[in-house]
């Protein structure tokens, strides 16, 4: 029998998961950065927000998603969730046999690189990390920045996620809230870099950058979603038998654990392209 497809390279399968919609900004960056791949995205919308859960519960939920993605053929996993990365990265890596990339270390590394480029020779620079309360309380960014010789001030911005999900990315209220949070933070630090430590924040990157400039700061503003996509590209470069970068557009499938209609509507906004289909997934309680 002539099997003409046996020698045809198959696109690598990359699993991506989050507690909800925010991780779609990471998927958006992955689609444009890592071409020739097929992505499986899980949004665990039935059990969000992870930030209100205990570390043990977050780890259990994250491990369930990771194992499911691996069982569906994922050859690399991306934790597109700051809370899951902060609280469950080690648990996930212990539970699966494939490489795992989180969002925190890539964001810190990209910030260090951006500051080094903007301020050559500067040592022990200050970094302002904007994140959710749960991520701030974990101090994961503080540790990641310290490991790279940076001093981090972590600022919780709890109002920004609901404003983004409401679609108010260009609304004056959102700009005002950003200004208040930055003003409070800049009263206690003079950062050389501002790191967007929540996957919702890339949608308001330009608004945050404008308010940073309005406060007479020359700090570089770093998008952790793009930093994560770049880290995935570097990881795949070490796996030549799995991934060979091509110009073929990447493809994706989306799964949600609740309300596929809502995921499709809001998710298209985060992904910046239509989501033609969302499959309902039951991960249990």
N, C-alpha and C positions, 0 to 999 in steps of 0.2 A: 504494500500500500504506500502511495506517495503522500507523505505528510508535509505539505508545503509550508505549514505554519510553524514547524518545529524549530526552524532557525530564525524565526522572526523575533526580535527583541521585544519583550513585554514591558510595558511601563511599570516602574516601581509603584507599589501601593504604600501610601503614607497615611497613617491614622492621626487625626487631630481631635482633641476633645476639650470641652469647656462645660461649665455649669449652665451656660445659656447661649446668648447671642454674641457677647463681646469677642469671643475667640474667632469669630468670623473675620475680624480685622486682621488676624494672623493668617487665616486662610487666604484672604485677599492678597496679602503680601506674598504668600507662598505661591499663589497661582502665577504671579508676574515674575517671581524670582527663580522658582524651581520648575522649569518647563519639562514637558515630556513625562509627567507623572500623573497618577490617579490618586485623588484624596478621598478619604472617608472621614466625614465630620460628624461627631456626636455632640448634640447640645442636650445636657441632662436637665431640661427645663422643668420636669416634674418635681425636682428636688432642690431647685435653686431657692435662695442664694446659699452657696457653700460657706460664705463668710459668717453665717449665723450658727454653723454647726461646729461640733467638737473636732479636734484633730483626728481622733479615731474614726469618726463618721466620715469626714472628708476623705481620709485614706481608703476607707472601704468603698465609697462611691467611685473614687478615681481608679482604684484597682479593678473594679468591675468593668468600667469603660475600657481601660487599657487591655484587659484580657479579651474582651469582646472584639476589639479592633484587631488584636493579634490573631484571634481565631478566624477572622475574615481576611487574613492574608497580609495585614500591615507589616511592612519590613522595617519601619521606623515609626516612632510615636512622638507626637508633639503635644505637650501639655499647654494648651492655649488658655491657661487660667492661672492667674497669679496666686490665688488662695491654694489651689491644688499643688502648684509648684512649691510654694512656701512650706506647706504642711505635709505633703505626701510624696515628694520626689523620690526619696529613698525607698519607700514602700512600693512604688510603681516599678522602679528599676529592679527590685528584688522579685517582683511577681511575673515579669515577662522576660523573654529571651532576646528581644530586639533592642537596638539603641533607643534612648529616650532623651528628648531635648525639651527643657522647660523654658519659661520666658524670663526668669530673673537674671541668671548669669549672663545671657546674651545682651540684655539691656544694660547691665552694669559695664560689660566690656565695651559695648558701643559708645557708652558715655565717656569712658576713659579714653578711648581713641579720639573721640570728637574734641574733648578738652585738650588733649595733647597736640592735636592739629591746630586748634585755635590759640592755645597758650603754650607754646614750646618752652620746655624747661620748668614749667610750674610743678611744684611738688605738693603733695597732700591737698589737692583741690577740694573745695566744698561742692557737694551735689545736693540739689533739692529733688526729692522723690515725691511725686504726687501719686497717691494711691487710695484704695479703699481702707476703711478702718481695720478690717481683718488683716489685710496685707501689712499695714503699718504695725499692728500689734505683734505680728510674727517677727518683725525686725530682720526679715530675710534679705531685703535690699541693703540694710545697714551692714550686714555681714558680707554680702557679695561685693559691696563697694570697698569695705575695709580690706578685703583680700587683694584688691587692686590698688591700694594706697590712696583711697579717697575717703573723705569724711562725709557721711550722708546725714541730711536732715530729712526725716520722713514726715510728710504732711497728709493727714487724712482729709479727703474731699468728698464726704458722703452724698452731697447733693448732685454731683456731676453725673453719676450713672442714671438716675431717674430722668434727668433733663435730656440726656442723650437718647434714652429709650423713648422719650416723648417726642423726639424728633426736633428738639429745640437747639440744634447745633449752631444756628446763626442768630438765635434770639437774643435781644438785649439783656434779658434776665440771666441767661447763661454767661454772657460776657461780664455782667456785674458780679455774679457768684465767683467766677474765675478770678476777677480782680481782688475780691475780698480775701479769698484763700491765699493768693500770691502775696498780697500786702501783709497778711499775718505772718507768712513764712519769711518774707524778706526783712521783717522787723527783727528776726532772730538770726539770720544768716545772710551771707553774700555769696551765693553760689556761682560757680563757673559753668555749671551744667544743670539743666532741668530734665529729669527723666520721667517720662509718662509711664507710670507703673501700674496701669490698668488697661485692659484690652479695649475698653470703651473709649479711652481718651484719644486714640488716633483720629476719631471723627471730629474732634475739636482741637486738633493740633494747631491749626492756623490761628484759632481764637486764643489759645494759650500763648502761642508765640507772640501775638500782637500785644497781649497784656504784659508779657515779660518785657517787651520793648518799651511799652508805655510807662513802666516802672523804672526806666532808665537802666535796664540791665542788659549786658551783652552776653549773657549766658547762652550757651548752645542748648537747643531743645531736641531731645532724642526720643524717637518713636520706638518703643520696645517691640512692637509687632514686626516692623521691618528688620530690627536687629535679630529677632528670632528666626525669621525667614532666611537671613544671611547665615545664621548659625546652622540651620538645617542644610543649606547648600554646601557649607564647609564639611559637615558630617558626611553627606552623600559623596563628596569628592574622595573620601577615604574608603568608599564601598563601590569600586568600579565594576564589580561583577553584578551589582544590583542596579546601579544607576549610571547611565551615560547621557549627559545633558544633550538634549536635542532642541530644535526650534519648534517642535510639535506642541501646540497648546495643551496645557494640563486640563484634566477633567476632574469632576468632583461629584460625590453623592452626599446628601445630608440626611441625618437621622435626628429625631427629637423624641423625648420621652413624654411629651405632653403637647397638646394643641398644635398640630402641624400647620394649621391655617395661620395662627399667630406667628409661628416660627418663619413661615414662608414670607409673610408680610414684613415683619421687622427685620428678618435676616437679610432680605434683599437690600435693605437700606444699609446694613453693616457691610455686606459683601460688595456693594456698589454694582450689582448686576442682578438680574432676575434669578430666582431659584425656582426652577420649573416644577420640582417635586421634592417633597419631604416625606420620608418614611417614618411611621410611628414605631417606636422601639420600647419594649417593656424590660426595664432592668430590675424590677422588683421594688420592694419598699426600702 
